[in-house]
């Protein structure tokens, strides 16, 4: 395929916009509050970046971070457990690196909400709020729409717009689309395309991987970019005198694209081939491992919110062959990738300012099941209790937060919701606790809508 060219004229800016780097339609006009520290909450403002590792499809809590080795076989499943660096705490036998590095992590075992459908649960996980179901529709109708609540990166871009060529959010390596269904919670929702996070579509493990939208055509230099920008501003000068929302929005997109193309920061960040072979090997020569490596490079470039999705849609949706898929692919890749990621963040000092969140949109049923017509058992959807990992930016590692019953089915201590995760993320980034955004019906919505998961910082479980 020939290399695309991107001239910096009006059409060039529009072409860049259609790649998903910059949107080109009108944003919603809404109010926003400040983002200064006023409450002194634990962990407030310690994170410069948040890296969300989304285990799409929902990993089994019983077969990962909350095993029940004394439960009956139909509950505990096929795996054994191994000890960790936390006294008395065990995890799945197929997470050996994690078991030796639990001093870096806080394990939260009582995440919970009410949505057992992938699409609804994904919206909840990535926004902290339930998604609206169309009138007269079903859960399966809840695909992505501009009525969604903005996800974390989009909301942050709205309350803290950037002008330095570094986006507020990057999601990689795939958009979550299953057949005709586009999963909600992945963009700016009612705020409009202007605030959509970057979406990377590609496999960083492929030798041909590159960010085409940040590439200038052959022969084009940064000096020529500046020259063309100057000419474009002169030709478009009259538009500044017109109070026209469309011309203002178009100018915003021009400026955003210009910032991106003239800033070498993001261009360099996407050049994953610059990494030594030994480093790439440590992360794992697979899509997930290299996505985590690319995510680390986004953090180094100063991107505030990075989302790395484990595989494609429903990778962790193990209705069939739960234990085979976990043992042979999913857990080894997760274990290796997270170990390499935390090693590098600690070595560079970035762990102190980077919050890591590892979670699915829900967990799996506390009993083994078989789908009709299938002979290999698995587990079904379960949102009443599931587990996640948290680290960095003031979070105290080496602890387990929350306790479930003897089947890992329900919390028997304080449950923590996606709204609480939302509050913890924005609190960590130093967003004002009373920040609000306004939807198309002019209804104000608090951005921080739950409780900060305080035991992450205090070490004392509620």
JOWO-V343451 format. One record per residue. RES is the residue in three letters. SS is DSSP state (hx for helix, st for strand, lp for the rest). PHI is phi in degrees with one decimal (999 if undefined). Layout:
# JOWO-V343451
[[RES/SS/PHI] [RES/SS/PHI]]
This chain:
# JOWO-V343451
[[UNK/lp/999] [UNK/lp/-66.0] [UNK/lp/-69.6] [UNK/lp/-72.0] [UNK/lp/-108.2] [UNK/lp/-128.9] [UNK/lp/-72.8] [UNK/lp/-92.0] [UNK/lp/-106.2] [UNK/hx/-58.0] [UNK/hx/-66.8] [UNK/hx/-63.0] [UNK/hx/-64.5] [UNK/hx/-67.7] [UNK/hx/-64.1] [UNK/hx/-61.1] [UNK/hx/-60.1] [UNK/hx/-75.0] [UNK/lp/-77.9] [UNK/lp/101.4] [UNK/lp/-75.9] [UNK/lp/-135.1] [UNK/lp/-78.8] [UNK/lp/-128.4] [UNK/lp/-110.9] [UNK/lp/-70.9] [UNK/lp/-83.1] [UNK/lp/-74.0] [UNK/lp/-86.9] [UNK/lp/-144.6] [UNK/lp/-93.7] [UNK/lp/-146.1] [UNK/lp/-95.4] [UNK/lp/-75.1] [UNK/lp/-142.1] [UNK/lp/-104.5] [UNK/lp/-77.7] [UNK/lp/-124.6] [UNK/lp/-109.1] [UNK/lp/66.5] [UNK/lp/-61.1] [UNK/lp/-58.0] [UNK/lp/81.7] [UNK/lp/-65.5] [UNK/lp/76.9] [UNK/lp/-81.1] [UNK/lp/-96.9] [UNK/lp/-92.7] [UNK/st/-140.5] [UNK/st/-124.5] [UNK/st/-112.0] [UNK/st/-99.2] [UNK/st/-98.1] [UNK/st/-93.5] [UNK/lp/-91.7] [UNK/lp/-62.8] [UNK/lp/112.5] [UNK/lp/96.8] [UNK/lp/-76.6] [UNK/lp/-74.0] [UNK/lp/-63.9] [UNK/lp/-67.0] [UNK/lp/-104.1] [UNK/lp/-135.7] [UNK/lp/-107.7] [UNK/lp/-135.2] [UNK/lp/-70.1] [UNK/lp/-125.1] [UNK/lp/-63.4] [UNK/lp/-94.5] [UNK/lp/-77.4] [UNK/lp/-59.8] [UNK/hx/-57.1] [UNK/hx/-71.3] [UNK/hx/-104.2] [UNK/hx/-71.3] [UNK/lp/84.2] [UNK/lp/-99.6] [UNK/lp/-93.8] [UNK/lp/-92.3] [UNK/st/-122.7] [UNK/st/-133.1] [UNK/st/-73.5] [UNK/lp/-124.8] [UNK/lp/-76.4] [UNK/lp/-96.0] [UNK/lp/-56.4] [UNK/lp/79.3] [UNK/lp/-104.5] [UNK/st/-121.0] [UNK/st/-133.1] [UNK/st/-60.9] [UNK/lp/-61.1] [UNK/lp/-94.9] [UNK/lp/-124.9] [UNK/hx/-65.8] [UNK/hx/-68.1] [UNK/hx/-59.7] [UNK/hx/-58.5] [UNK/hx/-89.9] [UNK/lp/-126.2] [UNK/hx/-68.7] [UNK/hx/-64.6] [UNK/hx/-87.4] [UNK/lp/-119.7] [UNK/st/-104.0] [UNK/st/-94.1] [UNK/st/-104.0] [UNK/st/-100.7] [UNK/st/-122.8] [UNK/st/-71.3] [UNK/lp/-162.7] [UNK/lp/-158.1] [UNK/lp/-112.4] [UNK/lp/-95.7] [UNK/lp/-102.7] [UNK/lp/-98.8] [UNK/hx/-53.4] [UNK/hx/-66.3] [UNK/hx/-64.4] [UNK/hx/-68.3] [UNK/hx/-66.5] [UNK/hx/-60.0] [UNK/hx/-61.1] [UNK/hx/-65.3] [UNK/hx/-99.1] [UNK/hx/-130.1] [UNK/lp/82.4] [UNK/lp/-140.6] [UNK/lp/-68.2] [UNK/lp/-88.9] [UNK/lp/-70.4] [UNK/lp/-97.6] [UNK/lp/-54.8] [UNK/lp/-57.5] [UNK/lp/78.6] [UNK/lp/-96.5] [UNK/lp/-114.6] [UNK/hx/-56.1] [UNK/hx/-69.7] [UNK/hx/-83.5] [UNK/lp/-83.8] [UNK/st/-83.7] [UNK/lp/-58.1] [UNK/lp/-152.5] [UNK/lp/-78.2] [UNK/lp/-94.5] [UNK/lp/-66.4] [UNK/lp/-74.9] [UNK/lp/-63.5] [UNK/lp/-76.0] [UNK/hx/-57.2] [UNK/hx/-64.7] [UNK/hx/-64.6] [UNK/hx/-63.4] [UNK/hx/-66.5] [UNK/hx/-61.4] [UNK/hx/-69.6] [UNK/hx/-84.2] [UNK/lp/-136.4] [UNK/lp/-62.4] [UNK/lp/-106.4] [UNK/lp/-130.2] [UNK/lp/-106.3] [UNK/lp/85.0] [UNK/lp/-104.5] [UNK/lp/-70.6] [UNK/lp/-73.8] [UNK/st/-149.4] [UNK/st/-134.2] [UNK/st/-113.4] [UNK/st/-154.0] [UNK/lp/-97.8] [UNK/lp/-142.0] [UNK/lp/-78.9] [UNK/lp/-83.1] [UNK/st/-132.3] [UNK/st/-125.0] [UNK/lp/60.1] [UNK/lp/-84.9] [UNK/st/-98.6] [UNK/st/-100.8] [UNK/st/-70.4] [UNK/lp/-75.5] [UNK/lp/89.5] [UNK/lp/-103.8] [UNK/lp/-138.7] [UNK/lp/-86.0] [UNK/hx/54.8] [UNK/hx/-72.1] [UNK/hx/-74.0] [UNK/lp/96.9] [UNK/hx/-59.3] [UNK/hx/-55.2] [UNK/hx/-102.4] [UNK/lp/-60.3] [UNK/lp/-70.9] [UNK/st/-63.0] [UNK/st/-122.9] [UNK/lp/-94.2] [UNK/lp/-115.3] [UNK/lp/165.5] [UNK/lp/-102.4] [UNK/lp/-63.3] [UNK/lp/-81.3] [UNK/lp/-79.2] [UNK/lp/-58.1] [UNK/lp/-86.0] [UNK/lp/-63.0] [UNK/lp/-161.6] [UNK/lp/-93.0] [UNK/hx/-59.0] [UNK/hx/-67.2] [UNK/hx/-102.8] [UNK/lp/-101.3] [UNK/lp/-89.0] [UNK/lp/-66.9] [UNK/lp/-57.9] [UNK/lp/92.8] [UNK/lp/-84.7] [UNK/lp/-116.1] [UNK/hx/-62.9] [UNK/hx/-61.5] [UNK/hx/-67.8] [UNK/hx/-60.4] [UNK/hx/-61.6] [UNK/hx/-63.0] [UNK/hx/-67.1] [UNK/hx/-62.4] [UNK/hx/-62.0] [UNK/hx/-64.6] [UNK/hx/-60.9] [UNK/hx/-65.1] [UNK/hx/-66.3] [UNK/hx/-67.4] [UNK/lp/-100.9] [UNK/hx/-58.8] [UNK/hx/-65.5] [UNK/hx/-66.1] [UNK/hx/-66.8] [UNK/hx/-85.7] [UNK/lp/-101.6] [UNK/lp/-82.4] [UNK/lp/-126.6] [UNK/hx/-55.9] [UNK/hx/-68.7] [UNK/hx/-69.7] [UNK/hx/-65.1] [UNK/hx/-62.9] [UNK/hx/-63.4] [UNK/hx/-65.0] [UNK/hx/-57.3] [UNK/hx/-69.2] [UNK/hx/-59.2] [UNK/hx/-64.6] [UNK/hx/-62.8] [UNK/hx/-64.5] [UNK/hx/-61.7] [UNK/hx/-59.8] [UNK/hx/-64.3] [UNK/hx/-76.5] [UNK/hx/-97.8] [UNK/lp/-93.2] [UNK/hx/-79.2] [UNK/hx/-60.6] [UNK/hx/-73.9] [UNK/hx/-57.5] [UNK/hx/-67.2] [UNK/hx/-61.9] [UNK/lp/-81.1] [UNK/lp/-84.4] [UNK/hx/-64.8] [UNK/hx/-65.8] [UNK/hx/-71.0] [UNK/lp/-67.4] [UNK/lp/-60.4] [UNK/hx/-56.5] [UNK/hx/-62.9] [UNK/hx/-66.9] [UNK/hx/-63.5] [UNK/hx/-65.6] [UNK/hx/-61.6] [UNK/hx/-77.1] [UNK/lp/102.5] [UNK/lp/-83.4] [UNK/lp/-147.8] [UNK/hx/-59.2] [UNK/hx/-70.4] [UNK/hx/-59.8] [UNK/hx/-71.1] [UNK/hx/-67.4] [UNK/hx/-65.7] [UNK/hx/-63.5] [UNK/hx/-63.9] [UNK/hx/-61.8] [UNK/hx/-60.5] [UNK/hx/-66.6] [UNK/hx/-65.8] [UNK/hx/-62.0] [UNK/hx/-61.8] [UNK/lp/-78.4] [UNK/lp/95.6] [UNK/lp/-70.5] [UNK/lp/-68.7] [UNK/st/-130.0] [UNK/st/-121.9] [UNK/st/-119.4] [UNK/st/-110.0] [UNK/st/-97.7] [UNK/lp/-73.5] [UNK/lp/77.5] [UNK/lp/-99.6] [UNK/lp/-53.7] [UNK/lp/61.6] [UNK/lp/-53.5] [UNK/lp/-92.6] [UNK/lp/-86.0] [UNK/lp/-94.3] [UNK/lp/-63.5] [UNK/lp/-123.8] [UNK/lp/57.0] [UNK/hx/-53.7] [UNK/hx/-76.2] [UNK/hx/-65.8] [UNK/hx/-67.9] [UNK/hx/-64.7] [UNK/hx/-67.3] [UNK/hx/-86.8] [UNK/hx/-133.7] [UNK/hx/-64.7] [UNK/hx/-69.8] [UNK/hx/-59.8] [UNK/hx/-66.9] [UNK/hx/-62.4] [UNK/hx/-60.9] [UNK/hx/-68.1] [UNK/hx/-65.0] [UNK/hx/-66.7] [UNK/hx/-63.0] [UNK/hx/-65.4] [UNK/hx/-60.5] [UNK/hx/-68.6] [UNK/hx/-56.8] [UNK/hx/-70.1] [UNK/hx/-65.2] [UNK/hx/-69.5] [UNK/hx/-63.1] [UNK/hx/-93.3] [UNK/lp/81.8] [UNK/hx/-76.6] [UNK/hx/-62.0] [UNK/hx/-68.5] [UNK/hx/-124.2] [UNK/st/-124.2] [UNK/st/-88.5] [UNK/st/-105.5] [UNK/st/-129.9] [UNK/st/-118.2] [UNK/st/-162.4] [UNK/lp/-102.2] [UNK/lp/-81.0] [UNK/lp/-168.6] [UNK/st/-112.4] [UNK/st/-126.8] [UNK/lp/-61.0] [UNK/lp/-77.3] [UNK/lp/-130.5] [UNK/lp/-71.4] [UNK/st/-143.1] [UNK/lp/-133.9] [UNK/lp/-71.6] [UNK/lp/-54.9] [UNK/lp/85.5] [UNK/lp/-103.6] [UNK/lp/-101.4] [UNK/lp/-97.8] [UNK/lp/-74.3] [UNK/st/-156.0] [UNK/lp/-136.8] [UNK/lp/-99.6] [UNK/st/-67.9] [UNK/st/-157.2] [UNK/lp/-108.0] [UNK/lp/-71.1] [UNK/lp/-160.4] [UNK/st/-153.9] [UNK/st/-116.8] [UNK/st/-146.9] [UNK/st/-116.9] [UNK/st/-135.1] [UNK/st/-158.8] [UNK/lp/80.8] [UNK/lp/53.5] [UNK/lp/92.6] [UNK/lp/-71.9] [UNK/lp/-84.0] [UNK/lp/-79.7] [UNK/lp/73.2] [UNK/st/-144.1] [UNK/st/-114.7] [UNK/st/-110.7] [UNK/lp/91.4] [UNK/lp/-139.0] [UNK/st/-105.0] [UNK/lp/-71.4] [UNK/lp/-73.5] [UNK/lp/-118.7] [UNK/lp/54.7] [UNK/lp/-97.5] [UNK/lp/-141.8] [UNK/st/-66.9] [UNK/lp/-112.7] [UNK/lp/-126.9] [UNK/lp/-54.5] [UNK/lp/-81.0] [UNK/st/-122.6] [UNK/lp/-99.5] [UNK/hx/-57.5] [UNK/hx/-62.2] [UNK/hx/-70.5] [UNK/hx/-63.2] [UNK/hx/-56.1] [UNK/hx/-64.1] [UNK/hx/-65.7] [UNK/hx/-63.9] [UNK/hx/-70.9] [UNK/hx/-61.6] [UNK/hx/-62.4] [UNK/lp/-82.4] [UNK/lp/81.5] [UNK/lp/-75.0] [UNK/lp/-55.2] [UNK/lp/-66.7] [UNK/lp/-105.4] [UNK/lp/-61.6] [UNK/st/-128.5] [UNK/st/-126.8] [UNK/st/-117.0] [UNK/lp/-86.2] [UNK/lp/-61.0] [UNK/lp/-92.2] [UNK/lp/64.6] [UNK/lp/-95.0] [UNK/st/-77.3] [UNK/st/-127.1] [UNK/st/-66.8] [UNK/lp/-72.7] [UNK/lp/-96.9] [UNK/lp/-117.1] [UNK/lp/-136.6] [UNK/lp/-114.5] [UNK/lp/-62.3] [UNK/lp/-75.5] [UNK/lp/-61.7] [UNK/hx/-59.4] [UNK/hx/-58.3] [UNK/hx/-103.1] [UNK/hx/-88.9] [UNK/lp/76.8] [UNK/lp/-115.2] [UNK/lp/-67.6] [UNK/lp/-75.5]]
